[in-house]
Amino acid sequence: MKLIPLAALATAAYYGYRYWRRERPGARVAAVRLTDEELTSQVASRLRDAGAVPANLRMHVKDGTLHLSGTVSAAERDLILRHGLAVEGIRSVENKLEVQDSAPRATQGAQRAVQSPRGGAP
């Protein structure tokens, strides 16, 4: 007769612990591993939402590594890297992006002359 209350207590403790582990906020949830194609589409979606998809950007994911290539501006590169790394499942980035100058050299020289602290031509 003394075993029945003990068995009931043990059963309640067992199921209470299982419920607590599963239902409490912040409990670890088993991670779902996405395929490389799914990760590539998630990165592309984030970049489209951010407006950072240049026409000649090429990207793919292999084993959790985001491979990037193409010619982009410096601002686009920063956005692409930031949003690419923000996707859960991307562990690293292989960055082969070429950064193009936003202004021709002659224009940059003229801008430096205008901003020269000496007041005259450089």
Contacts in CASP RR format, 6 or more apart in sequence:
PFRMAT RR
TARGET T0000
AUTHOR 0000-0000-0000
METHOD contacts of the structure
MODEL  1
MKLIPLAALATAAYYGYRYWRRERPGARVAAVRLTDEELTSQVASRLRDA
GAVPANLRMHVKDGTLHLSGTVSAAERDLILRHGLAVEGIRSVENKLEVQ
DSAPRATQGAQRAVQSPRGGAP
21 27 0 8 1.000
33 89 0 8 1.000
34 42 0 8 1.000
34 89 0 8 1.000
36 60 0 8 1.000
36 61 0 8 1.000
36 62 0 8 1.000
36 63 0 8 1.000
36 64 0 8 1.000
37 61 0 8 1.000
39 61 0 8 1.000
39 64 0 8 1.000
39 66 0 8 1.000
39 87 0 8 1.000
39 89 0 8 1.000
39 90 0 8 1.000
40 59 0 8 1.000
40 60 0 8 1.000
40 61 0 8 1.000
42 87 0 8 1.000
43 59 0 8 1.000
43 61 0 8 1.000
43 66 0 8 1.000
43 83 0 8 1.000
43 84 0 8 1.000
43 87 0 8 1.000
43 90 0 8 1.000
44 53 0 8 1.000
44 59 0 8 1.000
46 83 0 8 1.000
46 84 0 8 1.000
46 86 0 8 1.000
46 87 0 8 1.000
47 53 0 8 1.000
47 57 0 8 1.000
47 79 0 8 1.000
47 80 0 8 1.000
47 83 0 8 1.000
47 84 0 8 1.000
50 79 0 8 1.000
50 83 0 8 1.000
51 79 0 8 1.000
52 76 0 8 1.000
52 79 0 8 1.000
52 80 0 8 1.000
52 83 0 8 1.000
54 70 0 8 1.000
54 71 0 8 1.000
54 72 0 8 1.000
54 73 0 8 1.000
54 76 0 8 1.000
56 70 0 8 1.000
56 71 0 8 1.000
56 72 0 8 1.000
57 68 0 8 1.000
57 69 0 8 1.000
57 70 0 8 1.000
57 72 0 8 1.000
57 80 0 8 1.000
57 97 0 8 1.000
58 68 0 8 1.000
58 69 0 8 1.000
58 70 0 8 1.000
59 66 0 8 1.000
59 67 0 8 1.000
59 68 0 8 1.000
59 69 0 8 1.000
60 66 0 8 1.000
60 67 0 8 1.000
61 67 0 8 1.000
61 90 0 8 1.000
64 89 0 8 1.000
64 90 0 8 1.000
64 91 0 8 1.000
64 92 0 8 1.000
65 90 0 8 1.000
65 91 0 8 1.000
65 92 0 8 1.000
65 93 0 8 1.000
65 94 0 8 1.000
66 84 0 8 1.000
66 85 0 8 1.000
66 87 0 8 1.000
66 90 0 8 1.000
66 92 0 8 1.000
66 93 0 8 1.000
66 94 0 8 1.000
67 93 0 8 1.000
67 94 0 8 1.000
67 96 0 8 1.000
68 80 0 8 1.000
68 81 0 8 1.000
68 93 0 8 1.000
68 94 0 8 1.000
68 95 0 8 1.000
68 96 0 8 1.000
68 97 0 8 1.000
69 96 0 8 1.000
69 97 0 8 1.000
70 96 0 8 1.000
70 97 0 8 1.000
70 98 0 8 1.000
71 97 0 8 1.000
71 98 0 8 1.000
71 99 0 8 1.000
71 100 0 8 1.000
72 80 0 8 1.000
72 97 0 8 1.000
72 98 0 8 1.000
72 99 0 8 1.000
72 100 0 8 1.000
73 99 0 8 1.000
73 100 0 8 1.000
73 102 0 8 1.000
74 99 0 8 1.000
74 102 0 8 1.000
77 95 0 8 1.000
77 97 0 8 1.000
77 99 0 8 1.000
80 97 0 8 1.000
81 93 0 8 1.000
81 95 0 8 1.000
84 90 0 8 1.000
84 93 0 8 1.000
85 93 0 8 1.000
101 108 0 8 1.000
103 111 0 8 1.000
112 122 0 8 1.000
113 120 0 8 1.000
113 121 0 8 1.000
113 122 0 8 1.000
116 122 0 8 1.000
END
